[in-house]
Structures are given as C-alpha cells and as structure tokens.
Amino acid sequence: MLFESAQAFVNSPSHAVTAFGMSGVGKTRIAAMLRADNWFHYSIDYRIGTRYMGEFIVDNLKREAMKVPFLNALLHSDSIDISSNLRFENLEPLSAYLGAPGNTEQGGLTLKEYQKRQEQHRTAEIAAMLDVPYFIERAKNLYNYDDFIADTGGSLIEIVDPNDTNDRVINVLCASTTLLYIRGTDSDAQALIDRYKAAPKPMYYRPELLIEKWAEFKKINHIERDEDVSPTDFGAWGFEAILYDRLPRYQALADRYGYTIEGSELSTARDSKDFLELMRKAVSNRKAA
C-alpha cells in the first residue's frame, strides 16, 4: 500500500511491511531487530522450507541416509527418525535440497532434477507470499501483534512481474502491506557474491533464465556435456549473473508499488523507532519525487 503522506504513515496505528531486495542485503537482520521490539517476523524462506517443502527436504535426507547400510537398517525398523532443523537464521537444509546442477560425482544434480526442484520452490514461494494476509491476521488475533514484517527471499522478483497490473502476488502484498525495497550498492553486491561462495543460500532461477545461463556457462567454459559442469563453479557464477539481472527489476517494483531505503542507511538502525523514521523519510521522498 502507498500512503498519501509521510504523516499518514506515522499516524497509522499498525504497520505491515514486506521487505525485499537482493539476498544478504540485511532483510533478515532488520526483521530480527524488529522482532525484538514486538513486531511479528514472517520469514518467507522459513515458511517455504517448513510448510511447503519440508517433506521434500526430509525425504531427500532419508534418501541419502538409505545409502548407508547401518542407517538403512535403522530407518527400515523405525528405530531412528530424520528431520530438518531449518531456522530463520539457518536455511542450509533448503539450500542443500535445491542444490546446483552439474557433475553428480561432485554433489551436483542432473539438470532435469534441478529443474524439478526449482519448480517446487517456485510453487512454494508463491504460496508463502499469498499467505501474508493470513499471517498478519494470525499475528494480531493469536499473538496480539500490531506490527508485522514479511522477510522475503531474494527470488521474490522472479515470481512477480512489476509491469503486470494483474499480478496476483503483487496485488495481495499491496493490499495488505507496504512494499519496501532495501537497495544495496555495487560494493554490497560484490560482498554478497563472496559470501555466497563461502555459504550458498537458496537459489531460484526463472525457468527461461536458467536455460539461458546454463548454456552461457557451458559455452564460456568450453563444456559440451552437462555432466562435466562443476556444480560449485556454476552455482557461484550463476549467483553473480542472476544478482545483476534482478537489480533493475527490484527497482521497477519499488518505483511502481513501494518505497526505497538504502541498505547503508538501514544498517544504522538499532530499533523499531529508527526503522520507522527511515520509513517516514522514504514515504516523504517518494511524495517529493
């Protein structure tokens, strides 16, 4: 939702914000900070990895465990149980399940299997975004939270079209929340690339972009067979490629439907009061533009 004035935002008795931007720009840090100040923190990635992809993740863990004779016997006799310990601050089970395409002997997935898991993620992310109004109501009615923040994944922009006025996800988010783009700098982008290489996060490509980048990577590296692709190398290269592909689309979404705060500004916020002041300035800046 957009506000008629900065004062209208300030005077609102409750706040519901959907924060978006590139992976690692600080959305989860801000959401955790607000949670400490009595905001309800709705993590899209957590919802994806528990409600919508939890069985896929656990079944994959069991599939790997079944390859170990000792664990195989215990699983068959129901002597042990395997579960995912996915948390807001630890998305490793989801990242591991999504994986990366390439040489299976190096831990990669066949392109076909990778595409299947990508489609599972797309469906799950759309469902998790459409759950936002339900969680706003749940936060208020069940826990008595007046303020709410949806902490989205970097791939939000892959499941919406800022130029489509009938986009269902955008319309649901705009009807129930204020869209906030946390904008990073070029130096932020490079830092995120380096961080991804050290600790990969869940990664989603639009189907057509995946095929395009897969072919491009193979061509650049003179690789003919899919099975000769290093999943680690493609994962890091693909993250960088998709990061820069997303930036103008993030901005288009903010320009049309929301507000923008610089990541460098937001990094100085220490509590909800600081955050709301930055939001007030963002509303004021849009009105003045």
Rosetta blueprint (number, residue, H / E / L):
1 M L
2 L L
3 F L
4 E L
5 S L
6 A H
7 Q H
8 A H
9 F H
10 V H
11 N H
12 S L
13 P L
14 S L
15 H E
16 A E
17 V E
18 T E
19 A E
20 F E
21 G L
22 M L
23 S L
24 G L
25 V L
26 G L
27 K H
28 T H
29 R H
30 I H
31 A H
32 A H
33 M H
34 L H
35 R H
36 A L
37 D L
38 N L
39 W E
40 F E
41 H E
42 Y E
43 S E
44 I H
45 D H
46 Y H
47 R H
48 I H
49 G H
50 T H
51 R H
52 Y H
53 M L
54 G H
55 E H
56 F H
57 I H
58 V H
59 D H
60 N H
61 L H
62 K H
63 R H
64 E H
65 A H
66 M L
67 K L
68 V L
69 P H
70 F H
71 L H
72 N H
73 A H
74 L H
75 L H
76 H H
77 S L
78 D L
79 S L
80 I L
81 D L
82 I L
83 S L
84 S L
85 N L
86 L L
87 R E
88 F L
89 E L
90 N E
91 L L
92 E H
93 P H
94 L H
95 S H
96 A H
97 Y H
98 L H
99 G L
100 A L
101 P E
102 G L
103 N L
104 T H
105 E H
106 Q H
107 G L
108 G L
109 L E
110 T L
111 L H
112 K H
113 E H
114 Y H
115 Q H
116 K H
117 R H
118 Q H
119 E H
120 Q H
121 H H
122 R H
123 T H
124 A H
125 E H
126 I H
127 A H
128 A H
129 M H
130 L H
131 D L
132 V H
133 P H
134 Y H
135 F H
136 I H
137 E H
138 R H
139 A H
140 K H
141 N H
142 L H
143 Y H
144 N L
145 Y L
146 D L
147 D E
148 F E
149 I E
150 A E
151 D E
152 T L
153 G L
154 G H
155 S H
156 L H
157 I H
158 E H
159 I L
160 V L
161 D L
162 P L
163 N L
164 D L
165 T L
166 N L
167 D L
168 R H
169 V H
170 I H
171 N H
172 V H
173 L H
174 C H
175 A H
176 S H
177 T L
178 T E
179 L E
180 L E
181 Y E
182 I E
183 R E
184 G L
185 T L
186 D H
187 S H
188 D H
189 A H
190 Q H
191 A H
192 L H
193 I H
194 D H
195 R H
196 Y H
197 K H
198 A H
199 A L
200 P L
201 K L
202 P L
203 M L
204 Y L
205 Y L
206 R L
207 P H
208 E H
209 L H
210 L H
211 I H
212 E H
213 K H
214 W H
215 A H
216 E H
217 F H
218 K H
219 K H
220 I H
221 N L
222 H L
223 I L
224 E L
225 R L
226 D H
227 E H
228 D H
229 V L
230 S L
231 P H
232 T H
233 D H
234 F H
235 G H
236 A H
237 W H
238 G H
239 F H
240 E H
241 A H
242 I H
243 L H
244 Y H
245 D H
246 R H
247 L H
248 P H
249 R H
250 Y H
251 Q H
252 A H
253 L H
254 A H
255 D H
256 R H
257 Y H
258 G E
259 Y E
260 T E
261 I E
262 E E
263 G H
264 S H
265 E H
266 L H
267 S L
268 T L
269 A L
270 R L
271 D L
272 S H
273 K H
274 D H
275 F H
276 L H
277 E H
278 L H
279 M H
280 R H
281 K H
282 A H
283 V H
284 S H
285 N H
286 R H
287 K H
288 A H
289 A L
